[in-house]
Amino acid sequence: MSEAGGGRGCGSSVPQRAPWSLVAATAAFCLVSATSVWTAGAAPMSREERQKLGNQVLEMFDHAYGNYMEHAYPADELMPLTCRGRVRGQEPSRGDVDDALGKFSLTLIDSLDTLVVLNKTKEFEDAVRKVLRDVNLDNDVVVSVFETNIRVLGGLLGGHSLAIMLKEKGEYMQWYNDELLQMAKQLGYKLLPAFNTTSGLPYPRINLKFGVRKPEARTGTETDTCTACAGTLILEFAALSRFTGATIFEEYARKALDFLWEKRQRSSNLVGVTINIHTGDWVRKDSGVGAGIDSYYEYLLKAYVLLGDDSFLERFNTHYDAIMRYISQPPLLLDVHIHKPMLNARTWMDALLAFFPGLQVLKGDIRPAIETHEMLYQVIKKHNFLPEAFTTDFRVHWAQHPLRPEFAESTYFLYKATGDPYYLEVGKTLIENLNKYARVPCGFAAMKDVRTGSHEDRMDSFFLAEMFKYLYLLFADKEDIIFDIEDYIFTTEAHLLPLWLSTTNQSISKKNTTSEYTELDDSNFDWTCPNTQILFPNDPLYAQSIREPLKNVVDKSCPRGIIRVREESFRSGAKPPLRARDFMATNPEHLEILKKMGAASSIDAEDGLRFMQEMIELSSQQQKEQQLPPRAVQIVSHPFFGRVVLTAGPAQFGLDLSKHKETRGFVASSKPYNGCSELTNPEAVMGKIALIQRGQCMFAEKARNVQNAGAIGGIVIDDNEGSSSDTAPLFQMAGDGKDTDDIKIPMLFLFSKEGSIILDAIREYEEVEVLLSDKAKDRDPEMENEEQPSSENDSQNQSAEQITSSSQEVDLVDQESPEESSLNSQPESPSPADTDNAASVSASEQNSKPMENHETTSLDGECTDLDNQLQEQSETEEDSNPNVSWGKKVQPIDSILADWNEDIEAFEMMEKDEL
């Protein structure tokens, strides 16, 4: 990357279209000086180790891609636990997540240019032939315009870009005649009817066969779309226009971007999360850099790079100034209200914002990029993966992790910008965690709960499109790649578009509609390559000095729950605003403050909004505080070796696995299987973990019977055949209303589909050993290595894959109190005989959209109470103690909130983010 400066000296002006060598590595850096600074101050990773890690990435990709082709193709995605393809309509609906599936072999198309980057040109040629032969784009299926654009249209264009490159080299693809481009053009025309709105913003969904608004289309009635959904089209659509000469695609994408720019909030220069596609009114008026907005900002900067239009850079700089002014609270990035940008809209962050440090590198703003990236890395080190959402005091908010690549993307860009080998070590950690915790016999499985280590039967196409690409490039030398990566720009799906498109078929008029709104005197508008002696002072440990204060931000400290409060709130002598956690209805001063909120001044109004939001979160937390966390059942015997982890429902009685050592033992079925009477096979369950069927009696009675027979634990398996966490809430087994202190063994609950994995394993291997614990334990590599490769073992491993094929991991989401959960409706009515059903406690209503899980669990355990510090500090802080008792302080919450219903509903709407 040493030639990234393009022959220009530091401080010289950037040409109107900056070369991608600047953007791919630093977007604005002169890397010769920067790299030399870093290598002087940090021990570099040897070339041998980098090659080893690169080869490891290649093997991991082969494992994922090979299993997709073997077990799933031509389906859209692989279900790695059940070793089969995910076909739209043949699996239970997952809601909006399924809108990415269009029966067009999604994973294959999304992986095309990854094959070339990883130097698998023969496989690429075979894959292109399969796409041309098998893929149909005329299916009667409703798909997301956004997902289809970035994954399928982008995948076809990226494949075409590298196909013509290989053809020019003269060895591969000599038969290729723009067939992928013709498919991309066909798909582009299928997406155009979505833009038939008065605003030019596209409908969020379209039927590939029938378009929108026709009766047979089953779509076209939507009124809202997300900002990213409408603003992440310009790269693919403009590339399609430049490749084909058909200008209509670029025109439509530009019109959508222009409309979003016009509708930004003029005083703050921020945009909301969702917008009405007909009126242009903001529906969700919170603003951030994560889900719903993220790639809109990304595409403004990259559109400038690819298309050379100054207005895109000016718009990006205007938005970036607002982001750094209001949203950036290093190392955090918190959503705010577009009309009141000094007021935070929520107290948690989603995982999609992990892309932003990489975008900041492209912008040339290195310090906040390092800070946010380091904060995210500390969270990852605590839980192996980045939770879908986590709070400002680093507690898990949504526990899922669908193997998102955004953090790897930012790691790659930070390394290319700094040359700091620290980021190679970060990449090494990502590789180790993927292999250790996500790898399964048929690919890589998403994490259903980062706390327990349980899996989800899901391997999204973006995992192959992005994750392996960025990880391989992180460790690769220039000679390891068969083409010059700096001749291309990455889309948001990491597809590659050639920079020469900027000078091809330029028929779109460039009307600058930005300057009249730009009144910022800010260095963000300096289009120069900064002097690295300013960006990186003569200190080889510059980046380390930025990271050092954040090393213990998660592990050893109790970070502040950062809620921005206006500077005017802290005028000399002024008291900090009332916090929900401090409120007491018996305190007359508190009641007086409450009456003023929203009435006295704009400052009091902002205090009122913040107070209501905290009350809602506090009320939600109250419902969950006394509940037991999920447990894990991990199969540790041959040939599983801990690879299969099932999330289990806990019991309100028996041994508490969170306070005692895990229970490990072989399993045995009890007789009678329902465990409702004295066991007739005590010798079979003695010293083992008993399997019991749900039904006929109380859970506690089952536990006593297997305990009396000498069992060391019990697993209750649902008697409702086919039940799974996809369709039913996970149970927390209740007692029988009597004293249950006599029950000393651990008891866990599994649904039928999950329990069948253990039962099938018994039929196949006879002896099956499991581990009952509060969360999954590390796999035993020594036991795994003892397995000698042989045809017999190969056969056994294949059988293990088949057994694993019945797996559908159980997720435990927000747990409710027994009193509240008893009111929940069950998916299926229990039979009168199922008295244990009546006694069971529903942990939550499982939603098919994992992003709606609002579980908030401490990442750290207990933290120090900060109440005394709060009285002394000018800034108010969030109490991060997850075990604090709110009893006396929040008893009258319901009566207080009754006066705020309309505003509460608005805040609750904000909580229903879809990632």
N, C-alpha and C positions, 0 to 999 in steps of 0.2 A: 504494500500500500504506500510505499515511499514516494511514488510519483503522483500521489493524490493532489498535490498542489497544482498540477497541470502547467508547471513552468512559470507560475506567477509568484512573485514575492509576497510575503506576509504583509497584509495591510493594503494590498492592491485591490482594485474594484473587481467584483464578480461580474462576468458577462451576463447579458440579459437572461440567458438560459444556463444556469449553473450546471457544469458537467456532473454526472452521477457519481463520479469518483469523489466529489465533495460530499454528496448526500449519503452514499452507501457507507462511507467511513465516518464522516464527521459533518457533512453538509456545509460546513463553514470553516473547518480547521485546515491548517497547514500541517500535515501529519509528520513531516520529516522531523521537525523539532519536537513535537509532542511525543513521538515514539522514543526518540533518543532520551528524553527526560525520564520516561518510565523505566526503560531497561537499565538505566543507571541506578535506580533505587529499589528494584525488586528482583528477587531471584527468578529467572525465567524458567518455564517448564521446558524440559528437554524435547527435542524434536522426536525422539523415540517415544516418549510418553504421549505426545500429541498425536503421533501416528497410531499408537495403540488405542487411544480414545476414539480417534476417527474411525478406525476399523471396528470398534465396538458399536459405534453409531450405525455403521453399515450393516452389521449383523442384526441389530435391533430392528432396523427398517425391513430387512429380509424376513424377520420373524413376523412382523405386523403385516407387511404387504403379501408375503407368501400365504399366510393363513387367510387373508381376505380373498385372494384368488382361488385358494383351494376350497374353502368352506362357504364363501358368501357370493362371489361373482356369479351372475351379473347383478345381484342385489345392490342396493345403494351403499349399505354399510355392513360391517361385520359385527355380530354379537359374540364377543370373544369368550363368554362363559358357556354359552350353549353351542358354540362352534357351528353357527349357521348364519345365513344372511338376514338382514332386517328389510322386510318388504312392506311398503306402505299398505295398510289395510289388513295385513295378516297378523300383526302384533297389536296388543292393546295400545290405544292412542296415548301419546305423551304430550298432547296439546301442540302448542306452537313449535316445539322442538322438531316435530315431524314435518313441518312445512319446508324443511331443507330437502326432503326426500321426494324425488320426482320420477322414480323408476327409470333413471337414466345412468345407472352405474356410477353414482356420485364419487365414491372413493377412487375408482380407477381414473376418472377425469381429473380429480383434484390432485392426483399423485403424478401426473405426466411429467411436469418439468422437474419434480423432485428426483425422478429417475435419472435425468441428465445431469443434474447437479451432483448426484452421488456417483457419476461416471458409470451408470448402468445403461449404456446406449443400446445394447442388444435387447434388453428388457423393454426399453422405451419404444423401440421399433415394433416389438410384438404388441405392446400395449396400444399403440396408435392403430395398428391393424384391427385389434379387438374393438376399439371404440368405433371405428368406421364400419365394422361389420355388424356389431350387435346393438349399439345405442340408438334408441328411438326418442326423439324430442317431441313427438306429437301425442303424448299420453293424456288421457282424460284425468288429470290430477291437478289439484290446487297447490301451488307452491309459493314460497316467499320470493318476491321480486329481488329483495336484498341478497338473500342467501344464494339464489340461482345466479345472480350476477357475479358475486365475488367468487363462488366456488366453481360453477359450471362454465359460464362465459369466460371468466378469468382463467380457468383451467384449460379451456380450448385455445384461448389466445396465447397463454404461456407455452402450451404444447406446440402451437404453430410457430411461435417465435424461435424455439430451440430446434424445431424440425428443419426450418429453412437454414438455420446456422449449421446444423450437421450436414445438410445437403451440400452447402457451399464448401465444407471441408472435404467432401468427395468420398467418404467411406460409407457412411450410413445414410438412410433415407433417400437414396437416389431415385426411388420410384415416387416420392412424395410430390403432389401437385396441388397444394393448398387445400386439401380436403378438410382438415380441421378448421381452417378459416371459413370455408363454406358452411360447415355446421354451426360455427359461431355466428355467422350472419343470419342463418335460419333462426337460431335462438334469439338473436337480437330483435328480429322482426316479431317474434312471438311475445317479447316483453313490451314492445312499444304501445299496445293498447292500454297498458296500465297507466300511461301518462295522459290519458284522455280526461283531464280535470281542468277546471277553470284556472287553477293556480299553476299547473305544470308539475306539481308534485305527484309522484306515482301512487297508485293504489298499493297497499302493502302486499297484496296477493293477486295471483292471476292463474287462470286455468290454461295449461299449456296447449290444450286443444281448442277450447272455446273462448278464450280471452276473459273479458270481464262483462258483468251486467247482463249477460244473456241468462235465461232461466237454467240452461244446462251447465252454465259456468260455475254455479254455486259460490260465487264471490262477486265483489263489486258493490257491496252495501256498506263497506267500511268507511268511516269518516276520518280516522286518525292514522297517523304513521309516525314512526320515530325519526328524529333528526338524522341519525346515522343512516337509516333505511333510505331516506330520500337524498342524502348528501354523499353517499358512497357509490357513485355510479360513473363519475367523470373519467377515471383512468381507463376502465374497461370499455365504456362507450366511445370515448375519444379514440382509443387504440383501434377499435373496430372500424370507426370512420376513417382513420388514417390508413389502415391496412387495405380497406376495400374501396375508398373514395366515396362511400355513401355518407354524406354529411349529416343525415337526419339523426343519427345516434348521438353524436357529440352535441348537436343543437338541443336535443331534449334534455340531456344531462346538464348542460350549462344553464338551461332555463330553470331547472329545479334548484341548482346551486344559487342562482341569482335571486330566486324567490326567498330562499332561506336567509340569504344575506339581508335582503330588504326587511325581513320580519324580525331581525334581531332586536333585542331590547336596546334602544338607542343610548340610554343613559349609562348602562353597564356594559354594552357591547357583548352580552352573553345571549345564548340561545337556550330554549327549553328542551325538555326530553322528547315530548310528543307534540304534534301540531295537527290541526284540522286541515285536511288536504283540499278542502273546498273554500273555506273562509280565510285560512291563514292564521287563525287564532291559536294561541298556545294553549294546549290542553293540560300538559304537565309543565309547570313553570319553575321547576327546580333545574339547576344546571350544574354539570360537572364534566369530568373527562372520561368517565367510565361508560357503563352500559347505556345505550340509547343515543349517545352523542359521539363517542370516541373517534370512530373513523371519519366522521365529518371533518374534524380538524386535521387529521392525517392526510386526507385527500386534497385539502386546500394547499398544503405545502408541497405535496408530491405532484399535484397538477401543475404548479409553477415549474417544477423541475422538468416534467415530461413535455409540457406544452409551451413553456416560455412566455406565459401570459402574466404580466406584472400584477394584474388585479388580484390574482389568486394569492400571491405573496403578501400583498397589502392587506387583504382580508385576514389571512392567517395571522399576520403580525398584530392586527387590531384585536383579534380574539385572544391571542397569546398574552398580550398586555393585560387584558381583563382576567384571564386565568391566573396569572401570576399576582395580580392585585387582590383578587377575591378568593379564588378556589385553593390556591397553593398555600398551605400552612406547613412548611417543611418539618418533618418528612412526609406529612399527610397531604392528601388531596381530597377536600370535602365539598360536597354539593352545597350550593347556596340558592337563594331565590333570585330570579333574574331581576325583579323589581326592587328587592332589598338585599343586595349582594353581600352586605356585611352580616347577614343573618343566615346561619347554616340551616339547610333543609333536612339534614339527617346526621346521625352520629356514627355512621358506618360507611365502609368503602367496599366496592365490589372488585372482583379479581381482574376484570377487563381493563382496569386502569393501569395494569402492569405494563401495557404497551407504551405508556406516556414517557417514561425515562428515555426510551429509544427515540421517540419523536423529539424530545428535548435535545438529544445528541445531534439529530439531524438539523435542528434549529441552531445548535452551537451554544446552548445554555447548559454547561456541563455540571455545575455544582448542584443544582436541585435534582438533576438526573441521578447523580451519585447518591444523594441523600434518600430519595424515594426508593431507588433500587435496593439500597442497603436495608431499609426498613422492611421491604417485602422479603428480602432474603432471610432476615431474622425470623420472620413468621414462618417461612418455609422450613428453616432449620428446626423449628419447634414441632411442626406437624408433618414434615416430609413433603407436603404439597401446600399450595396456596388455597385456602378455603374460598369458596365462591364469594363470600362476604365476611368481613370482620370489623369489629367496632374500633373506635378511636383509642380505646384502651386495650386493643389487641385480643379481644375475645371472639370466638367463632360465632358468627351470625348465621351464615348458611354453611353447612358442613360439607357439601359436595365439592368434587374437583373433577371435571370431565377432561382432564389431561390437556388443559389449555396451554398454548405455546407463547403467550404474550411475554411472560417473564424471560423465557429463553431468547426471544427476539431482542429485548432490551439488553440482555447480557451480551449478545453478539455485537450490538452497536457500541456499547460502552467499551468493549475490548478493542474494537477496531479504531475507536476514537482515541483511546488512551494507551493501548499496548500494555496495560497493567495485567500481569499474569494472575492477579487475584481473580479476574473474571474467568480465566481458564479453570481455576479451582471451583468456581461457582458452577460452571458447566459440568465439571466432573461430578459434583454432588447431584445435579439433576439426572445425569445418566445412572448413577448408583441408585437413586431413589426409584426411578422408573423400573429398573431391573429387579429391585428388591421388593417393591410393594405393589407395582401395577402389572408386572409381567405374569401372564397365565399361559397354560399350554397352547391356547389358540389365539395368541396375540397379546394386547395390552388392554386391561379393563379400567374404565374410569373408576374413581373412588366415590363410593356412595356416602362415605362418612370418613373424613380425615382423622377423626378422633379414634374410631375403632379399627380403621384399616379395611373395612368391608368394601366389596366391589359392586359395581353396577354393570349390567350386561350391555355395554356400550363402548364403542370405539369410533369416535367421530372422524369424518374424513379429514378435518383440519389437522388432526394429529399427524397424519402422513404428509399432508401438504406443507406444513409449517415446522413442526417440532424437529423432525429429523434434518430438515434443510438447514435451519439455523444452528443446530448442534454440530452438524458436519462442517459447516462453514467456519464455525468458531475455532475448530482445531485444524482446519486444512491450511496448507500453504498454497501459494498461488499456482504452483506447478501441479497440485493435486486436482485442480479443476480444469476441465478440458476446454473451457472458454473463459473469456474475461468477464467476470461477474460485474465489473464496474461499468460495463456497457449497457446495463439493464437497471430498471427500477423495480422494487418490490411493491406489489399491491398489498392490500390489507390481508389477503390470504396467502401472501408470499409468492404469488405468481410473478413471472418475469416478463417485463415488457421492454423492448429495445428503445434506447434513447434517440435513435435516429428517426423515430416517429415524429419528433418535434419539427422536423423540416420537411415532412411528407404530407401532401394533400392539405396544405394550410388554406382552407377555404372559409373558415369560420372567422367572422369579423370579431375583433377584440375591442369591445367597447368597455372602457374603464369606468365602472360605476362605483368605484370605491372611494376615490380621493375626496369627493365632496363630503363624505361622512367622517373622514379621518382627521382628527384634530390633536393627535398625540405627538408630543415632542419626546420621542423615546428612542433609545439605542436599538430597539428591535427593528427599526427601519434602516439601519446601516447595512447595506448589502456588501459587506466586505469580509474577507477572510481575516479573522482577528489574529493579532500577534500572539503566538503561544507563550511568549514570556509573560504576557498579561494573564492569559487564561491559566497557565501553569507557571506560577512563580518558580524561581530557581530552587525548588524544593522537590526532590524526587519522590517524597512521600506525601505529595499534595493530596491525592485522592484518599490515601490512607488517613490523613488528618481529618478529612471530611467524614469518613466512615466511622472513625474511632468513637465519637460520642454516641453512635447508634448501636454499638456492639451489643449492649445489654438492654436495648429498648424493650425487648419482649421477655427475656429470661429472668433477669435479676432485679429489674426496677419495676415500679408501678407507674407506668406512664400516665400522663394526664389525659383524661377524656377531654379533648380539646373542643370547646364550643366557642366560636368567635363571638365576642361581645364588642360593641362599638367603643372607640376610644373615649367618646364623650360620656360613657357609663362610668368611667374611672376618673372623672374630674377630681381635683384635689378635695379630699374630705368626703367624697361620695361613697356610699356603700355599694358593694357588688350586688347585682340583681338576685332575687330570690330563686333558688334552685328547687326543682320538684322534690329531690331527695331530702331537702332540709325542711320542707313544708310541714307545719303542724296546724291542724284546724283549731286547736285549743289556744293558739297564739294569736292574740288580737292584732299585733303588728303585722303578722303574715296575712290575716284576713283583710286588713286595710290595704296592703300592697296588692292583693288579689283584686280588690275592687277598682284600683287605679288602672290596672292593666287594660290597655286599649282605649282608655278614656282621656287620660291627662295629656299625653304627647305622643309623637311618633316613636320616641325612645321607649316609652311605656308599652306601646303597641308591639314593638319588637320583642320586648321582654315577655309579653303575654303569649306571643306565638311560640317563642322558645319554651316557655313554661308548659304550654299545652303539649308540645311535642314530647317533652321529657315525661310528662304525666302519662301519656299513652304508652311510651316505652316502659315506664315503671310499672304500670298496670299489667302490661303483658308479662313483664319479668316476674311479677308477683305470682302469676298463675303457674309459673314453671319452677319456682324456686325450691319447692319441697319434693320435686319429683326425682326419681332415680334415673341415672344416665343409661344409655344403651350398653349392652354387653356383647361379647363376641364368642362365637363357636368356631374354632379353627381346627381343621383336619390336619394332623401333623404326621400321620403314618404314611408309609410308602403307598402309592407313588406321589402323594400330594405334597408332603413336606411343608405344610403351612401355606401352600399357595391358595387354598380355598378358605375364605373367611366369610362367615355368615353373621349378620347382625341379629342379635337375639333380644327378645323382650325380657326385662327383668321381673323379679317377683318382690312383693312387699314383705316377704318373710324369708327365712333361711340365711345362709352365709352370704354376707355382703362382699362381693368380689373386688370392690374398690378398696376395701380395707384389709383384705386378707390375700395371701398368695393364691395364684390361680390354681384351679383344680384340673389335673391331667389324668386321663385314664381311658381304657378301652370301653366301648359302648356295648350294651346288650339290651335286647327287647325284654320288657317285663311281661309276665303272664299272671293274670289276664293283662292284655295290652292296655286296657283303660286304667289299670292301676287302682281300681276302686275297691278292692278287697285285698286280703292278705295274699301275697305273691306265692304262687305254686312252684316257682323256679328260683328260690333264693340263692341256690348255688351258682346260678348263671349270672346274677347281678352282683353277687358279693364282691366288693372291692372295685366295682365298675360304675360307669355312668349309665343309669337306666333310661331307656327310651319309653315314653308313655304316650298313649293317645289321649287327646283332649275329649272330654265328654263324660256323661253319666254321674259325675260327682265333683266335689269341690277340688280346686287345685291343691289346697293344703292337705286334704285327705290323701291325694295321690302321693304327695311328698312324704307324708308319714309312713305310708305303706312301703315305699321303696327304701326309705331310710331304715325301717325295721328289718328289711331283708338284707341290709348290709351295703347298700349302694352308697357311693361317695358323692353322687350328684344325680341330677335328673334333668332330662330335656323333654318337655311336653310338646308334641307335634300336633298341629291342628287336624281335626278329623274332617274338615270341609275340603274335599279333594279339589286340587287345583288352586286353592287360595294362595295368594302371594301378596307381597307388600305393594304391588302395583294396584291392587283392587281393594285392599282392606287395611285398616289402621293396625299398627303393631300393638300387641297387648302387653300391659304391665299386670302380671297376675296378682290378684288380690287374695287376702286371707279369707277365712271362713267366719269372721266375726268373733272368733274365740282367741284365746292367748296362743300365739304361734311360736313362742320362744323355744318350744321343744324341738322345732325343726332346725337342724344344724347344718344341713347340706345345701349347696347352691342349687337353685332351680331356675331354668331358662325356658323361654317359649320360642318355637319356630313355626312358621306357617307351613302348610302342606308341601308347597313347591320347594322350599328350602330344606325341609326335613327329608324330602325324598332323596336328596343328594347323599345324606348319611345312610339311608336305607339301601339305596342302590350300591353304595360302596361296600356295605356289609355283604350283600349278595355276591359281589364280584370278588372281594378279598377276604371275606369272613372276619378277620380281625381288623378293626378300624379304631384308631386312637385319636381322641380329640382333646382340645384344650379349652376350658371354660375360663374366661377372664374378662376384665373390664375393657380391654382393648387388645387388638391383635398383637402378638409377639413377633419378634424377628424370626425369620426362617432359620432353620439349622443347616448351614452349608455343609457341615461335616457329614451329616446323615445323607444329604443329597448327593454328595460326592462319592459315598460308599456304593451307590448304585452302579453296577458294572454294565456297560453298554452291551446288549445282546438282543437277538431277535425276540427272545422271550420278554425282556424288559420293554422293548419297543412295543410289543403287543400290549403289555400292561399299561404303558403310558397312553397308548391309543384308547384303551378302555377307560383310563382315568379321564381323558378328554370327553368320552361319551358320557361318563357319569357327571362330569362337570357341566355337560350340556343341559342338564336339568336345573342348573343353578340360576336363580334370580335373586340377587342379594337383597337383604332386608334393610331398609333404612329407618332409623328412628328419628322422627322430627319432633317438633315442639310437643312436650309432654304436658298434659293438663292434670289438674288436681282430680282425685277420685270423684269428688262431688260433681265437678263440672263435666268430666268425661262420661259419667253415667248417663248424661243427657244426650250423648252423641248417638246418631243413628248409625247402625251397622250396615255394611253392604249386603249382608244376607241375614235373614231373621234366624235366630237360634231356635233349635228344636226344644220342646219342653223338657226333654231329658237332659239337655246340656245345662245342668245347673252351674257348672263352672263358667259357662259363658256369661251367665247372669252376674257372677261374682267378679268377672274380669274387669280390668281397668283399661280403657282405650287410651293408648299413648298419644294419638293424634289422628286427625283425619288426613290420611296420606294423599297428597296432591300429585297428579301426574307430571306437573311441572316442578322439577326439583328446585328451581330458583325461588319458589315461594316458601321455602322452609325458613322460618324465622328463629331457629334455635340459636341461642346465645350462650356459649359455654366458655369458661375461662381458659385461656391458653396457658396460664401460668400457675394455677393453683391460687393460694391465698396471697393477697397483697396487703401492704401496710395501710392502715386507716389514715386518710389524709385530712381528717376533719380539723385537727389543730393547725395544720399548714394553711388550710383554707382561710382561717381567720387572719393570718398574717400576710398572705400573698395578695397582690393586686389583681392577679388573674385567678378566676375561679377554676376549680379542677373537678373532674369526674372521679367519683369513688370507684376504684376498679375491683373492690372486694366482691367476689361473686357470692359469698356466703353471708353477707350482711343482712340483718333482719330488718324488714321494713314495717313490721307489724303496727307499731303505735303511730308511725308517721303517716301511713297511707290509708288508714281505716276509712276515712270519709271520701275516698277518691271518687266513687261512683256519683255521689251527690254533687261534688264539685264539677265533674266533667259534664254533668247533665246540662249545665249552662253554656257549654261550648260546642254543642253537637255539630254544627256546620263546619267549624274549623277543624274539629277532630276528624271528621270524615275526609277532609282535604288531606290531612296529614296521613291518614291511613291509606289513602290512595297512593301517596308517595312510597309507602312501604311495599306496594304490590309491584315492584320492579320485575321485569322479565329480562333476563340477561341474554 
